[in-house]
């Protein structure tokens, strides 16, 4: 007779394997009725929980995994360096992979890290990531996953910037300049970060004289300088000349500056430019770039703390931490004046 597995129990109870696993561990996250259904299925199928085997699976390798989209983005590089430092301080070795915003590549990297028996995984999710495929990979070994900077599920821990507040603060600043119109350029269309930044901009511009069209902001491109150049070209080629161009990130803003100058338009004079992230080079540009600081180092430190806590106690409810942003006003908006 074949041994009854947790997969058999989850199918009989009509729940996911991760839910059944949480019931076994006594998690308070699971409703009592669901727990009763799972335990009834265990009794009916004769499932026996091998606690010794579970403890063996939880023995630590003192390694952590990190999957980010693109290390060439200075923001993600800052996240990576700080996470590695925090892991090192805690006695862990960090394994790093790059998904390039490709969910299939991300799945292979998750699978490999699970096979390498990492104790936990930091995941900056690729655009289009869904919960079920991730759970199918990590549940087999109960490896905890923490979402970083972007999220796709509220059932897993998350640390990132307060993107809605960041958008609101930037919108209010642009409104105070006397701008009549603004567009957002760049970023992965279906990422939580872009969705929240748009929401923040929309609520921040509400009631002002600034025309901000979220549908025009569908000029989504890659999150790099090439994407910024492409997005600005797409907008200007439609005959649109906004008072303010808002970059999804400072990496995108680099391409915006370059494309404007190719068209004999000067950032900060002919059009104001603002951005998100406030990487180190933002204040070194000419003109210096107004940007909302989202503090990758603080996010990384909090993420490391949270994941290590999760490794020590897997029964904790899902944790969510938002890092407060700060607007850094510089010449790219401060020196701009409305067209007469």
Backbone torsions as a table, in degrees:
resi	resn	phi	psi	omega
1	UNK	NA	132.3	-179.3
2	UNK	-68.3	144.5	179.1
3	UNK	-70.7	135.2	178.2
4	UNK	-73.0	130.3	-178.7
5	UNK	-109.0	170.1	177.4
6	UNK	-66.2	-28.7	174.6
7	UNK	-62.7	-39.0	178.1
8	UNK	-63.5	-42.3	179.6
9	UNK	-62.8	-46.2	-177.2
10	UNK	-63.6	-38.8	178.1
11	UNK	-65.1	-43.2	-178.7
12	UNK	-65.7	-34.2	-178.8
13	UNK	-86.6	-10.1	-179.7
14	UNK	71.8	34.9	179.0
15	UNK	-130.2	171.2	176.3
16	UNK	-76.1	160.6	178.1
17	UNK	-62.7	-36.6	179.7
18	UNK	-63.8	-36.7	177.5
19	UNK	-65.5	-44.8	177.9
20	UNK	-60.5	-39.4	179.1
21	UNK	-64.7	-40.3	178.4
22	UNK	-65.8	-35.8	175.8
23	UNK	-61.6	-43.4	178.2
24	UNK	-58.7	-37.7	-176.6
25	UNK	-85.8	1.2	176.8
26	UNK	73.3	29.4	-176.9
27	UNK	-67.5	139.1	177.1
28	UNK	-77.4	-5.4	-178.6
29	UNK	-70.9	-22.2	-171.9
30	UNK	-94.3	129.1	177.6
31	UNK	-58.1	149.0	-176.4
32	UNK	-59.3	-40.0	-179.2
33	UNK	-63.3	-39.2	178.4
34	UNK	-67.4	-41.5	178.0
35	UNK	-60.5	-42.6	179.1
36	UNK	-61.8	-40.7	-179.7
37	UNK	-64.5	-41.1	179.5
38	UNK	-66.6	-43.7	-178.8
39	UNK	-67.1	-33.9	175.7
40	UNK	-64.6	-42.3	177.5
41	UNK	-62.8	-38.5	177.1
42	UNK	-60.7	-44.7	-178.9
43	UNK	-66.0	-43.2	-177.6
44	UNK	-67.1	-35.1	-178.1
45	UNK	-87.9	-12.2	-177.9
46	UNK	75.5	32.8	-179.3
47	UNK	-72.5	133.2	178.5
48	UNK	-116.4	123.5	-178.9
49	UNK	-82.8	118.9	179.0
50	UNK	-90.0	90.9	-175.5
51	UNK	-66.1	-34.5	179.2
52	UNK	-62.3	-43.9	179.6
53	UNK	-64.7	-37.9	178.8
54	UNK	-64.7	-40.8	178.0
55	UNK	-64.3	-37.6	177.6
56	UNK	-63.6	-40.2	179.8
57	UNK	-65.6	-29.2	-178.0
58	UNK	-87.5	-0.1	177.9
59	UNK	-62.1	136.3	-169.2
60	UNK	-82.8	141.4	174.8
61	UNK	-95.6	-9.9	-176.5
62	UNK	60.3	33.3	172.0
63	UNK	-127.1	147.7	175.3
64	UNK	-125.5	152.6	176.5
65	UNK	-108.9	148.6	174.8
66	UNK	-136.8	124.6	175.4
67	UNK	-120.9	118.1	176.3
68	UNK	-120.4	170.9	-174.5
69	UNK	-82.5	-41.9	-172.6
70	UNK	-161.7	110.6	-178.2
71	UNK	-69.7	-14.9	179.5
72	UNK	-69.7	-19.8	174.9
73	UNK	-76.0	119.8	-176.6
74	UNK	-57.5	-30.0	178.3
75	UNK	-63.5	-46.7	179.7
76	UNK	-69.3	-31.8	176.0
77	UNK	-63.3	-40.7	177.4
78	UNK	-63.5	-41.9	175.5
79	UNK	-57.9	-49.0	-175.8
80	UNK	-61.7	-46.9	-177.6
81	UNK	-62.4	-41.4	-178.0
82	UNK	-72.0	-37.8	176.3
83	UNK	-63.4	-42.0	178.7
84	UNK	-61.5	-40.8	179.5
85	UNK	-64.7	-44.1	179.6
86	UNK	-64.9	-39.9	177.8
87	UNK	-63.4	-44.0	179.5
88	UNK	-60.2	-43.5	179.6
89	UNK	-62.4	-30.2	-180.0
90	UNK	-89.1	1.5	177.6
91	UNK	88.6	17.4	-179.1
92	UNK	-106.8	153.7	169.8
93	UNK	-101.5	138.1	-176.7
94	UNK	-104.5	127.6	172.7
95	UNK	-101.5	128.9	-172.9
96	UNK	-118.5	136.2	174.4
97	UNK	-133.5	160.2	-177.4
98	UNK	-126.3	121.5	-176.0
99	UNK	-85.4	-18.9	-174.2
100	UNK	54.7	32.9	-179.9
101	UNK	59.8	32.8	-179.7
102	UNK	-116.8	115.4	-174.7
103	UNK	-66.0	-32.3	179.4
104	UNK	-69.9	-43.2	176.3
105	UNK	-62.8	-40.5	177.9
106	UNK	-60.1	-42.1	-179.8
107	UNK	-62.0	-40.7	178.2
108	UNK	-63.9	-39.5	-179.6
109	UNK	-69.9	-39.7	175.2
110	UNK	-60.5	-45.2	179.1
111	UNK	-59.0	-43.8	-179.4
112	UNK	-64.8	-42.2	-179.5
113	UNK	-66.7	-36.7	175.3
114	UNK	-63.6	-43.2	178.5
115	UNK	-62.5	-31.6	177.3
116	UNK	-79.3	0.9	175.0
117	UNK	60.8	42.4	173.7
118	UNK	-64.2	153.9	-178.6
119	UNK	-83.9	-19.3	178.9
120	UNK	-170.2	160.9	-175.6
121	UNK	-131.8	128.6	167.0
122	UNK	-88.8	128.9	-177.2
123	UNK	-129.4	113.7	167.2
124	UNK	-90.7	97.9	-164.4
125	UNK	-66.7	140.7	174.0
126	UNK	-66.3	153.1	177.9
127	UNK	-58.5	131.5	179.4
128	UNK	90.6	5.4	178.4
129	UNK	-63.0	138.4	177.5
130	UNK	-123.4	156.6	-173.7
131	UNK	-67.1	-46.8	-171.8
132	UNK	-57.0	-49.3	-179.9
133	UNK	-61.8	-35.8	178.2
134	UNK	-66.0	-44.4	-179.9
135	UNK	-62.5	-37.6	179.7
136	UNK	-59.8	-32.6	-178.4
137	UNK	-81.3	-48.7	-170.0
138	UNK	-86.3	-22.7	-175.9
139	UNK	-65.3	-28.2	-176.9
140	UNK	-59.1	-28.4	-178.6
141	UNK	-121.1	6.4	-179.8
142	UNK	56.6	34.5	177.1
143	UNK	-76.0	122.7	178.8
144	UNK	-73.0	142.9	178.5
145	UNK	-121.2	131.2	176.4
146	UNK	-112.6	127.3	178.5
147	UNK	-81.1	137.7	-171.1
148	UNK	-127.4	121.9	173.8
149	UNK	71.6	-34.8	171.2
150	UNK	-128.8	159.8	176.8
151	UNK	-141.6	158.2	177.6
152	UNK	-130.9	-5.4	-177.8
153	UNK	-153.0	146.4	174.0
154	UNK	-93.0	3.3	178.8
155	UNK	-89.9	-2.7	177.9
156	UNK	-124.7	153.9	178.4
157	UNK	-58.8	150.2	-179.3
158	UNK	-147.3	137.6	171.2
159	UNK	-132.9	130.2	179.0
160	UNK	-169.2	178.7	178.0
161	UNK	-74.5	156.3	172.5
162	UNK	-80.4	86.8	-173.9
163	UNK	-67.8	-31.5	179.1
164	UNK	-65.9	-46.5	178.2
165	UNK	-63.5	-37.8	177.8
166	UNK	-60.4	-44.9	178.3
167	UNK	-63.7	-40.2	-179.5
168	UNK	-64.3	-43.9	-178.0
169	UNK	-66.4	-38.4	178.9
170	UNK	-69.1	-41.1	179.7
171	UNK	-61.9	-40.9	-179.4
172	UNK	-66.4	-35.8	176.8
173	UNK	-65.7	-46.4	179.9
174	UNK	-61.4	-39.6	178.0
175	UNK	-60.6	-39.1	-177.2
176	UNK	-68.1	-15.4	-179.6
177	UNK	-79.1	-14.2	-174.1
178	UNK	88.2	16.6	178.5
179	UNK	-67.5	146.1	178.8
180	UNK	-102.7	-18.6	-177.2
181	UNK	-152.3	151.5	179.0
182	UNK	-149.7	147.6	175.5
183	UNK	-131.4	155.1	174.7
184	UNK	-107.3	132.4	-178.2
185	UNK	-119.2	134.3	167.9
186	UNK	90.9	174.2	176.2
187	UNK	97.5	153.0	178.2
188	UNK	-68.6	123.9	-169.0
189	UNK	-57.6	-39.4	-171.9
190	UNK	-106.1	25.6	176.9
191	UNK	-88.7	150.3	178.4
192	UNK	-62.6	-35.5	-177.7
193	UNK	-63.1	-45.2	-179.1
194	UNK	-67.9	-41.8	178.6
195	UNK	-59.2	-43.0	-178.6
196	UNK	-72.3	-35.6	178.4
197	UNK	-65.8	-39.6	175.9
198	UNK	-62.6	-43.8	179.3
199	UNK	-60.1	-42.8	178.8
200	UNK	-64.4	-42.0	178.3
201	UNK	-63.7	-43.9	-179.3
202	UNK	-61.9	-45.4	-179.6
203	UNK	-71.2	-32.9	178.2
204	UNK	-69.2	-33.3	178.9
205	UNK	-83.9	-13.8	-177.2
206	UNK	-57.4	130.2	179.7
207	UNK	83.9	-2.3	178.3
208	UNK	-96.9	179.9	179.0
209	UNK	-91.2	4.9	-177.2
210	UNK	-85.3	125.7	174.8
211	UNK	-86.7	111.4	178.1
212	UNK	-121.4	111.6	-175.8
213	UNK	-102.7	108.0	-179.0
214	UNK	-63.3	-28.8	179.4
215	UNK	-69.8	-35.1	175.1
216	UNK	-66.3	-29.8	178.6
217	UNK	-71.0	2.2	173.3
218	UNK	-73.0	9.3	172.0
219	UNK	-74.2	58.5	-179.1
220	UNK	-77.2	142.0	179.8
221	UNK	-144.7	-169.8	175.4
222	UNK	-71.7	159.2	-177.0
223	UNK	-90.3	61.9	179.4
224	UNK	-155.7	-178.6	-176.9
225	UNK	-61.7	-39.3	178.7
226	UNK	-60.8	-38.6	177.7
227	UNK	-66.0	-36.5	177.6
228	UNK	-64.9	-44.4	178.8
229	UNK	-62.4	-45.0	-180.0
230	UNK	-63.4	-43.5	-177.6
231	UNK	-65.2	-43.0	178.7
232	UNK	-64.5	-42.2	178.6
233	UNK	-59.2	-41.2	-178.7
234	UNK	-63.5	-41.0	-179.8
235	UNK	-70.6	-49.3	-177.2
236	UNK	-65.4	-33.5	179.7
237	UNK	-67.6	-17.1	175.2
238	UNK	-85.5	2.1	-179.0
239	UNK	82.6	13.9	180.0
240	UNK	-94.3	128.3	177.9
241	UNK	-126.8	88.1	-176.7
242	UNK	-73.5	157.9	174.7
243	UNK	-72.1	-33.3	-179.0
244	UNK	-135.5	129.7	172.5
245	UNK	-104.6	121.4	-179.7
246	UNK	-103.8	120.9	179.2
247	UNK	-86.2	140.7	175.7
248	UNK	-59.4	-32.9	179.7
249	UNK	-153.4	166.2	178.0
250	UNK	-63.8	-32.5	176.9
251	UNK	-61.4	-40.5	176.6
252	UNK	-66.4	-37.9	-177.6
253	UNK	-60.9	-31.2	178.3
254	UNK	-59.0	-42.9	178.2
255	UNK	-70.9	-32.4	177.3
256	UNK	-63.3	-46.9	176.9
257	UNK	-55.7	-47.7	-176.0
258	UNK	-63.6	-43.0	-177.7
259	UNK	-69.2	-39.4	177.2
260	UNK	-59.3	-44.1	-178.0
261	UNK	-69.9	-30.5	174.7
262	UNK	-62.6	-24.3	-179.4
263	UNK	-102.6	16.5	178.9
264	UNK	60.2	33.7	173.8
265	UNK	-112.6	134.2	-176.4
266	UNK	-100.5	121.3	175.6
267	UNK	-58.1	136.6	178.9
268	UNK	87.2	-17.5	177.7
269	UNK	-112.4	-59.6	-178.8
270	UNK	-81.6	-27.6	178.3
271	UNK	-152.2	137.6	176.9
272	UNK	-82.0	148.7	-178.8
273	UNK	-131.5	133.4	177.3
274	UNK	-137.0	166.8	-171.1
275	UNK	-156.7	-177.8	176.1
276	UNK	-124.0	150.0	170.3
277	UNK	110.7	-44.1	-179.0
278	UNK	57.7	55.2	173.6
279	UNK	-69.8	168.0	-171.1
280	UNK	-57.5	-35.2	-175.5
281	UNK	-76.5	-10.0	-176.3
282	UNK	-58.7	-43.0	-178.5
283	UNK	-81.8	-5.2	179.6
284	UNK	-95.3	-10.3	178.8
285	UNK	-69.8	162.9	174.7
286	UNK	-118.2	112.4	-5.7
287	UNK	-73.8	157.9	175.9
288	UNK	-54.3	141.8	-169.2
289	UNK	-92.5	125.7	169.5
290	UNK	-67.8	127.4	-176.0
291	UNK	-151.0	152.3	176.6
292	UNK	-93.9	115.9	179.6
293	UNK	-69.9	128.2	178.2
294	UNK	-118.1	7.7	164.4
295	UNK	52.3	71.1	179.1
296	UNK	-60.7	-32.2	-179.8
297	UNK	-66.7	-41.2	177.4
298	UNK	-65.3	-40.9	177.9
299	UNK	-61.0	-45.1	-178.2
300	UNK	-63.2	-44.6	180.0
301	UNK	-62.1	-45.2	178.9
302	UNK	-65.1	-38.5	179.9
303	UNK	-63.5	-42.8	179.2
304	UNK	-62.8	-44.5	178.1
305	UNK	-59.1	-44.5	-176.1
306	UNK	-68.9	-42.3	-179.0
307	UNK	-67.1	-39.6	178.2
308	UNK	-64.9	-36.7	174.3
309	UNK	-63.8	-39.9	178.8
310	UNK	-64.8	-39.5	177.7
311	UNK	-62.4	-38.1	-179.7
312	UNK	-74.1	-31.2	-176.8
313	UNK	-143.5	95.8	-176.2
314	UNK	-75.5	-9.5	-177.4
315	UNK	-85.8	-3.7	179.6
316	UNK	-60.7	145.6	172.6
317	UNK	-64.6	156.3	178.3
318	UNK	-55.6	134.1	-177.9
319	UNK	-105.0	145.1	179.4
320	UNK	-138.1	124.8	-178.4
321	UNK	-130.9	126.5	179.0
322	UNK	-111.5	130.8	179.5
323	UNK	-91.7	128.1	-177.2
324	UNK	-70.7	131.9	180.0
325	UNK	-85.9	168.2	176.9
326	UNK	-140.2	130.5	-179.9
327	UNK	-79.0	127.8	177.2
328	UNK	-111.4	104.7	-175.7
329	UNK	-87.4	127.1	179.8
330	UNK	-136.0	-172.8	-168.6
331	UNK	-65.6	-23.2	-176.9
332	UNK	-62.5	-21.3	171.0
333	UNK	-116.5	-35.7	-172.6
334	UNK	-65.1	-30.6	-178.1
335	UNK	-91.7	-4.4	-178.1
336	UNK	-77.7	144.9	176.3
337	UNK	-129.5	143.6	179.7
338	UNK	-57.0	144.5	177.2
339	UNK	-69.4	142.2	179.6
340	UNK	-110.5	NA	NA
